């Protein structure tokens, strides 16, 4: 059977699955912190001519096992037209938690915004969050992506994102130095890379047939066991963000 080209089919697939998808991004989305193969908000906010913000973490680089520490994720816009900010933060271990009054919530173990936060007079938005260290000593990482947007409701014009990480030593080992800001192009996860999301047959590419299979699983009309690689976080379901990872792999190729 011949299928229409992916770039033509994709909008109809996603809209059919969730008509409110575009507006849902305004209330935050997980899976775009940079922890998963460096994927951040620019996967959807695609204006490459827009100016990226400067983003960084503030907080301790050494935490005792099981202790809870407070961190700030700062998004500083570099464009006067970008008046709002959003973010997504994930961790390689431990437990993240939202802080009251920060306009954020926990979504699939990641922290993201409930609505775009207005920048202050200097073009900066700060999101405070907490992290409880795991019991096991070692080095852990927080991944964060910050998106500077113009608030016009369009993902295609005027918005851009950047990513940063902070390494945290848990236990008695010598604390690591405070990391510098990491450009989007060089941010890379330290955890083992998962399989290419959507590559059901292991041929290192995602096809239209495989995307349709993923949509069926997300809609509840297909079994996860038919292609477990769509369930990137292993929670037993296929979500919109996992479909978008598969779409990105179909358009740009699986990461090597």
C-alpha positions in Angstrom: 0.0 0.0 0.0 1.3 3.4 -0.9 1.2 6.1 1.8 1.3 9.9 1.4 4.6 11.6 2.2 5.3 11.8 5.9 5.3 15.6 6.0 1.8 15.7 4.5 0.5 12.9 6.7 1.9 14.1 10.0 -0.4 17.1 10.8 -3.5 15.0 10.2 -2.2 12.2 12.4 -1.4 14.4 15.4 -4.5 16.5 15.1 -6.7 13.4 14.8 -5.1 12.0 18.0 -5.3 15.2 20.0 -7.0 18.3 18.5 -5.8 20.4 21.5 -2.2 19.5 21.0 -0.9 22.9 20.0 -2.6 24.7 22.9 -1.5 22.0 25.3 2.1 23.1 24.9 1.2 26.4 26.7 0.5 24.3 29.9 3.9 22.6 29.7 5.2 19.3 28.3 7.7 16.7 29.4 10.3 14.9 27.5 12.0 18.1 26.2 14.6 18.9 28.9 17.5 17.6 26.8 17.9 14.4 28.9 16.5 12.3 26.1 19.1 12.4 23.3 19.4 16.2 23.6 15.8 16.8 22.5 14.5 20.2 23.6 11.7 22.7 22.8 13.2 23.6 19.4 11.8 20.3 18.1 8.4 22.1 18.0 9.3 25.8 18.2 11.0 25.8 14.9 12.0 29.4 14.1 15.7 29.0 13.6 16.0 32.8 13.0 14.7 33.6 16.5 17.2 34.4 19.3 17.9 31.7 21.9 17.8 32.7 25.5 20.6 32.2 28.1 19.7 29.5 30.6 21.4 28.1 33.7 20.8 26.3 37.0 21.5 27.8 40.4 21.9 25.5 43.3 24.3 23.2 45.3 26.6 20.8 43.5 26.9 18.5 46.6 23.9 17.0 48.4 23.7 14.4 51.2 21.9 11.1 50.4 18.1 11.4 50.8 18.4 15.2 51.5 16.3 17.7 49.7 17.8 20.8 48.0 16.3 23.8 46.2 17.4 24.8 42.7 16.5 27.7 40.4 16.3 27.3 36.6 16.8 30.7 35.1 15.7 31.7 31.5 17.1 35.0 30.3 15.6 36.2 27.0 18.0 37.9 24.5 15.2 39.5 22.5 12.8 42.3 23.4 9.9 40.5 21.5 10.2 37.4 23.7 8.2 38.4 26.8 7.4 35.0 28.3 9.3 31.9 29.3 8.6 28.2 29.8 10.8 25.3 30.9 11.2 21.5 31.4 13.6 19.9 33.9 14.4 16.2 34.3 16.8 14.3 36.5 18.9 11.2 36.1 18.0 10.1 39.6 16.3 11.2 42.8 12.9 12.9 43.0 11.9 16.3 41.6 9.1 18.3 43.1 7.3 21.5 42.2 7.4 24.5 44.5 4.2 26.3 45.4 3.7 29.7 43.7 6.2 29.0 40.9 3.6 28.3 38.2 4.9 24.7 37.7 3.8 21.1 38.2 5.2 17.5 38.1 4.5 15.8 34.8 5.8 12.2 34.4 8.6 12.8 36.9 9.6 16.1 35.2 8.9 19.7 36.2 7.3 22.0 33.7 5.3 25.2 33.7 1.6 25.4 34.1 1.5 28.5 31.8 4.1 30.7 30.2 5.7 32.9 32.9 6.0 36.6 32.1 9.6 37.9 32.1 10.6 40.6 34.5 11.9 44.0 33.5 15.3 42.5 32.6 13.8 39.8 30.4 14.3 37.1 32.9 12.1 34.4 34.3 13.1 32.1 37.2 11.5 28.8 38.2 12.3 27.4 41.6 12.1 23.6 42.2 13.2 21.0 44.7 15.1 17.8 44.3 15.5 15.0 46.8 18.7 13.1 46.4 18.6 9.3 46.1 19.9 7.1 48.9 22.8 5.8 46.7 25.9 8.0 46.6 27.1 9.0 43.1 27.0 11.7 40.5 23.6 12.8 39.2 22.5 15.4 36.7 19.6 17.8 36.3 18.7 18.6 32.7 16.8 21.8 31.8 15.5 23.5 28.7 14.2 27.0 28.7 12.0 28.5 26.0 11.7 32.2 25.3 8.4 33.0 23.5 6.6 36.0 22.1 3.2 34.9 23.4 1.5 35.1 20.0 0.2 31.5 20.2 2.4 30.3 17.2 5.1 27.8 17.6 6.6 28.7 14.3 7.6 32.3 14.7 9.7 34.2 17.2 10.3 31.4 19.8 13.5 29.7 20.6 15.0 27.5 23.4 18.4 26.6 24.9 19.5 23.9 27.4 21.8 23.6 30.4 22.8 20.9 33.0 24.0 20.8 36.5 26.0 17.9 38.0 25.3 17.0 41.6 27.5 14.8 43.8 25.5 12.7 46.3 27.5 11.3 49.2 31.0 11.9 50.6 32.9 12.2 47.3 34.4 15.6 46.5 31.8 18.0 45.1 32.0 18.7 41.4 32.5 22.4 40.4 29.5 24.4 39.4 29.0 23.8 35.6 28.9 26.5 33.1 26.0 27.0 30.8 25.7 24.3 28.1 24.8 25.4 24.5 21.9 23.5 22.9 24.2 22.1 20.3 26.6 20.5 22.8 24.2 19.3 25.4 24.3 15.5 25.5 22.9 12.9 28.0 25.3 10.8 30.1 22.9 8.0 30.5 22.9 5.1 28.0 21.0 6.0 24.9 17.6 4.3 24.5 16.5 2.6 21.3 15.2 4.9 18.5 11.6 5.6 19.5 9.3 4.3 16.9 11.8 1.9 15.2 9.7 -1.2 15.6 11.7 -3.5 13.4 15.2 -2.3 14.4 16.3 -1.1 11.0 17.4 2.3 12.4 14.7 4.3 10.7 11.1 5.2 11.5 8.6 4.8 8.7 5.0 6.0 8.1 3.7 2.4 8.9 5.5 2.5 12.2 4.1 6.0 13.1 0.6 4.8 12.3 1.2 1.8 14.6 2.3 4.3 17.4 -0.8 6.5 16.9 -3.0 3.4 17.3 -1.3 2.5 20.5 -1.6 6.1 21.8 -5.3 6.0 20.9 -5.8 2.8 22.8 -6.6 0.7 19.7 -3.3 -1.1 19.5 -1.2 -3.1 21.9 2.0 -1.8 23.4 3.5 -5.2 22.9 3.3 -4.7 19.1 6.1 -2.2 19.3 7.4 -1.6 22.9 10.0 0.8 21.7 7.3 3.5 21.4 7.0 3.4 25.2 10.2 5.4 25.7 9.8 5.9 29.5 8.4 2.4 30.2 5.2 3.6 31.8 3.0 1.2 29.9 1.4 3.8 27.5 2.3 5.8 24.4 2.0 9.6 24.9 2.0 12.6 22.6 5.6 13.5 23.6 6.7 9.9 22.7 4.9 10.2 19.3 6.8 13.4 18.7 10.1 11.8 19.4 9.2 9.1 16.8 8.2 11.8 14.3 11.5 13.6 14.9 13.3 10.3 14.2 11.3 9.8 11.0 12.0 13.3 9.7 15.7 13.6 10.8 16.8 10.0 11.2 17.5 7.9 14.3 20.4 9.0 16.5 23.5 6.9 16.1 
